[in-house]
Amino acid sequence: MKEIALADCWYWFLLAAVVSYFLGCINFAVIISKARHRDVRKIGSGNPGSMNMSREFGLKVGLLNFLFDCLKGGIAVIAVYYIFEGYRFEGTKILVSDMARYVAGLFAVIGHIYPVFLKFKGGKGIATTYGVFWFGIGCEDPWYFMFVLVAFILVLLFILITEMGSMGSLLGVTAFSIWQGSIFYDRYVGVMKISMGYVAVLFTLLLLLNFLTWFRHRENLIRLFAGEEHRTSVKKLHGGKRGMDNM
């Protein structure tokens, strides 16, 4: 395992953050809707995300959009993971790839939510965040890719049964964060005292990913607690009827 000082690689983190941000800024909902001679920002809820795409263009198009948004986060994460694989911070046991992948993932999500190309008015970040965790956790072990997929299916079943789309999506993001956090805790529990700063950054990155998605859904949550939130019916989406915009 090679060692590298943070002072010698900080600019790579900056580059990864910038590239990931602009990758996140690519809004496939706008691209796909314009290819169909419409603008998703001017129809339905106006949100350029997967759920609004499902409502207005059908469930298949919405799922395709969801996959593309997932890949934005996933590509950012997997790229920096392999760039920094085999390195650890000088004088510590902290893997550089552990921090780098979630720096990249965080900025990909920021790019999706606040895209410079769309005057900082983007989607709600669920799909891109799922992509970050799908590939981020999958980096730990190839089998985790399948486990995350199963976990995502469970989230979909929760939404299907309860029709609580925003809550199901947010609980899924939180569950993935806890899963990754538990892996980091198990890996670094023995060195936390001497590497507390690095470990704190790792958990802060996971918390920020949660904060962004929960904050972006604050209006949905207010309506939910007030009993005014619309239900997310997969059957209605498949039939072209309106559901709730939460992606």
C-alpha positions in Angstrom: 0.0 0.0 0.0 1.5 3.3 -1.1 1.4 6.4 1.1 0.6 9.9 -0.1 0.4 13.2 1.8 -2.8 15.2 1.6 -0.7 18.2 0.7 0.5 16.3 -2.4 -2.9 15.2 -3.6 -5.4 17.9 -2.6 -5.5 19.3 -6.1 -6.7 15.9 -7.4 -9.6 16.1 -5.0 -10.4 19.6 -6.3 -10.2 18.3 -9.9 -12.4 15.3 -9.0 -15.0 17.7 -7.3 -15.1 20.0 -10.3 -15.4 17.3 -12.9 -18.0 15.4 -10.9 -20.0 18.6 -10.4 -20.2 19.2 -14.2 -21.0 15.6 -14.8 -23.9 16.0 -12.3 -25.0 19.1 -14.2 -26.0 17.0 -17.2 -29.8 16.8 -16.9 -31.1 13.8 -18.8 -34.7 14.7 -18.1 -34.3 18.0 -20.0 -32.4 16.2 -22.8 -34.9 13.4 -23.2 -37.9 15.6 -23.0 -36.6 18.0 -25.6 -35.8 15.1 -27.8 -39.5 14.5 -27.6 -40.2 18.1 -28.5 -41.3 19.1 -25.0 -39.6 20.6 -22.0 -40.1 18.7 -18.7 -39.5 22.0 -16.8 -42.7 23.4 -18.4 -45.0 20.5 -17.8 -46.3 18.6 -14.8 -44.6 19.7 -11.6 -41.8 21.4 -13.6 -39.2 19.4 -11.8 -36.5 18.0 -14.1 -36.4 14.6 -12.5 -37.4 11.0 -12.9 -40.8 11.1 -11.3 -42.0 14.0 -13.4 -40.7 12.2 -16.5 -42.6 9.1 -15.5 -45.8 11.1 -15.1 -45.5 12.9 -18.4 -43.8 10.4 -20.6 -44.6 7.1 -19.0 -42.9 4.7 -16.5 -40.4 3.3 -19.0 -39.0 6.7 -19.9 -39.0 7.6 -16.2 -37.0 4.5 -15.3 -34.6 5.2 -18.2 -34.0 8.7 -16.9 -33.5 7.3 -13.4 -30.9 4.9 -14.7 -29.0 7.7 -16.4 -29.1 9.9 -13.3 -27.8 6.9 -11.3 -24.9 6.5 -13.7 -23.9 10.1 -13.2 -23.2 9.5 -9.5 -21.8 6.0 -10.2 -19.3 7.0 -12.9 -17.9 9.8 -10.7 -17.5 7.4 -7.8 -16.0 4.5 -9.6 -13.5 6.7 -11.6 -11.9 8.2 -8.6 -12.0 5.0 -6.6 -9.8 3.2 -9.2 -7.6 6.3 -9.6 -6.8 6.3 -5.8 -7.0 2.5 -5.2 -3.9 1.3 -3.4 -3.1 4.6 -1.7 -3.5 5.6 1.9 -2.9 8.9 3.6 0.6 9.4 4.9 1.0 8.2 8.5 -2.5 6.7 8.7 -4.5 3.7 7.8 -7.1 5.8 6.0 -7.6 4.7 2.3 -7.5 7.7 0.0 -10.2 6.0 -2.2 -12.6 6.0 0.7 -12.6 9.8 0.9 -12.1 10.5 -2.8 -15.1 8.6 -4.0 -17.6 10.4 -1.7 -16.1 13.8 -2.5 -16.8 13.0 -6.1 -20.2 11.5 -5.3 -21.2 14.5 -3.2 -20.3 17.0 -6.0 -22.1 14.9 -8.6 -25.3 15.2 -6.5 -24.7 19.0 -6.0 -24.4 19.3 -9.7 -27.7 17.5 -10.3 -29.5 19.6 -7.7 -27.9 22.9 -8.5 -26.8 22.7 -12.2 -25.0 25.8 -13.5 -26.5 25.0 -17.0 -30.0 25.3 -15.7 -29.6 28.4 -13.6 -29.1 26.1 -10.5 -32.6 24.7 -10.7 -32.2 20.9 -11.0 -33.8 17.7 -9.8 -34.1 16.5 -6.2 -31.0 14.2 -6.2 -32.5 10.8 -5.3 -31.4 8.9 -8.4 -27.9 10.4 -8.5 -27.5 9.7 -4.7 -28.6 6.1 -5.2 -25.9 5.8 -8.0 -23.3 7.2 -5.6 -24.1 4.5 -3.0 -24.7 1.7 -5.5 -21.2 2.1 -6.9 -19.7 3.5 -3.7 -20.7 0.5 -1.6 -20.2 -1.8 -4.6 -16.5 -0.9 -4.6 -16.1 -2.6 -1.3 -17.0 -6.0 -2.7 -18.4 -7.1 -6.2 -21.2 -8.9 -4.4 -22.4 -5.6 -2.8 -23.6 -4.5 -6.2 -26.2 -7.2 -6.1 -27.0 -6.6 -2.4 -27.6 -2.9 -3.1 -29.8 -3.8 -6.0 -31.8 -6.0 -3.7 -32.0 -3.2 -1.2 -33.2 -0.8 -3.9 -35.9 -3.3 -4.9 -37.1 -3.4 -1.2 -37.3 0.4 -1.4 -39.5 0.1 -4.5 -41.7 -2.4 -2.7 -42.1 0.0 0.2 -43.2 2.7 -2.2 -45.5 0.3 -4.0 -47.2 -0.8 -0.8 -47.3 2.5 1.1 -47.4 4.9 -1.9 -45.1 7.1 0.1 -42.6 7.9 -2.7 -40.6 10.7 -1.1 -40.4 9.0 2.3 -39.4 5.7 0.8 -36.7 7.3 -1.3 -35.3 9.2 1.6 -35.3 6.2 3.9 -33.5 4.3 1.2 -30.7 6.9 1.0 -30.4 6.9 4.8 -30.2 3.1 4.9 -27.4 3.1 2.4 -25.6 5.8 4.3 -25.8 3.8 7.5 -24.6 0.7 5.6 -21.5 2.5 4.3 -20.9 4.2 7.6 -20.9 0.8 9.4 -18.3 -0.4 6.9 -16.1 2.6 7.6 -16.6 2.3 11.4 -15.6 -1.4 11.3 -12.6 -0.6 9.2 -11.3 2.4 11.2 -12.5 1.8 14.8 -9.0 0.8 15.9 -7.3 3.9 14.5 -9.9 6.6 15.2 -7.9 8.3 17.9 -4.9 8.9 15.7 -6.8 9.6 12.5 -9.9 11.3 13.9 -9.8 14.1 11.4 -9.9 11.9 8.4 -12.6 9.6 9.9 -14.7 12.7 10.7 -14.5 13.9 7.1 -15.7 10.5 5.9 -18.8 10.5 8.1 -19.4 14.2 7.3 -19.5 13.4 3.6 -22.1 10.7 4.2 -24.1 13.2 6.4 -23.9 15.8 3.7 -25.3 13.4 1.1 -28.3 12.8 3.4 -28.7 16.5 4.2 -28.9 17.5 0.5 -31.6 15.0 -0.4 -33.7 15.5 2.8 -33.4 19.3 2.4 -34.4 19.1 -1.3 -37.5 17.2 -0.2 -38.4 19.6 2.6 -41.7 20.7 0.8 -42.7 17.1 0.3 -42.1 16.3 4.0 -44.1 19.3 5.1 -47.0 18.2 3.0 -46.6 14.6 4.3 -46.7 15.6 8.0 -49.7 17.9 7.2 -51.5 15.0 5.6 -51.6 16.8 2.3 -49.0 14.8 0.3 -50.1 13.1 -2.8 -49.6 9.3 -3.0 -47.1 7.8 -5.4 -49.1 5.1 -7.3 -47.0 3.0 -9.6 -50.2 1.8 -11.2 -51.2 5.3 -12.0 -47.8 6.2 -13.3 -47.9 3.2 -15.6 -51.3 4.3 -16.7 -50.2 7.8 -17.4 -52.0 9.4 -14.4 -50.3 11.8 -12.0 -48.3 10.7 -9.0 -46.1 12.6 -6.7 -42.9 14.3 -7.8 -40.1 13.2 -5.5 -37.1 12.4 -7.6 
